[in-house]
Structure formats: C-alpha cells, structure tokens
C-alpha cells in the first residue's frame, strides 16, 4: 500500500491531478489510470461518501471494470465505468470520481493505492471551513465569511464565490457550475485565483 498525503488541485482528467506533498508535486493520473488499466475486465466495486471514494477489486461484485483511454486523432477520450456484462446497469466512475475530487479540491487529502484499489479522503487533521447546501446544490455564504473566508475583492479571492438573486453563494459543491469555474480558472479568464479548501458537510433548510 502506498499512501500519498498533500494538497489536492483538480481541474479535470485532462489536466494534471496535482497533489502537493512534502517531497514535491505528484500527478495522480499516473496512479489512477495505471490502476484502472490493470483492473480492466475485473470484478470491482465502488464505495463513496460526501468527501471520500474508494474503487477496487471485489470478487463478489457483479460489476466489471471497463476502462478506455484514447489519445489518438489529436484528442483524448476517457471511459471509466463499472458495467454489468449482458445486463442493463452500470456505475459511471467517470462522473463519480471527478465530482469527489472537485469536493476535495484545495484540501489536504490522503490517497491510498495498491495493486487492487485506490481511495481518496480528506485528511481530518486539517481544520477547514465547513459549509452546507442551502438551496439546490449551492451554499449560501454569510457576510462575514465572504470577507474572511472567500476574500471577496482580494487578490486571492476564491474562484467558487458567486453572486445572484439569492445573495452570495459557494458553488464548489455544485458539480456542473464548479466544472465551468474550474475551466475558466485554468484558462486564466477570471480575476479570482484561489481554489478554496472549504468542506461540504450536509444540507440545511432555509439556509
């Protein structure tokens, strides 16, 4: 078992999945894609929570890993699913894993990988600001946190801070919106510069 600890920076599968460790930066795509290639065709299962995910071999699972990475013709396509042979049904790791990495973005994480599995989780030794879903997949932010946590108007303002009819919101945990903001961040088309390390812990009503 190899354990990697450090700060995660995630844009997409098509960018380096960087973890900043004490010994330097590591592109986790090497571990992720290497393992999935080895698991191709094997019985596997996936378990996940709000801030963690684990994928690995499971002889009792009806799901089989199907991994395809095609870099020909000047582009790149990636398929990662757990499929049920000759039946209808599948689990789309290509959706679940990026969503989890987006939620863990900017945080100190623990990655454990061996020949049969890989897992990601928040390093609980890191104390971070915790937020709740308040409406749909957005998180309303207080006036105080806008200034001290999100750092509105400052050089290191968080890229996930947005403003709208519901006031100021964090969109880090709104998967579709987060992907758009991460793309803009990677392209350098926004003034905000920081991937915040806030953590989602649940949902509140009338937040």
Secondary structure, 3 states (H helix, E strand, C coil): CEEEEEEEECCCCCCCCEEEECCEEEECHHHHHHHHHHHCCCEEEEEEECCEEEEEECCCCCCEEEEEEECCCCCCEEEEEEECCCCCCEECHHHHHHHHHHHCCCCEEEEEECCCEEEEEECCCCCCCEEEECECCEEECCHHHHHHCCCCCCCCCECCEEEECCEEEECCCCHHHHHHHHHHHHHCCCCCCECCCCEEEEECCCC
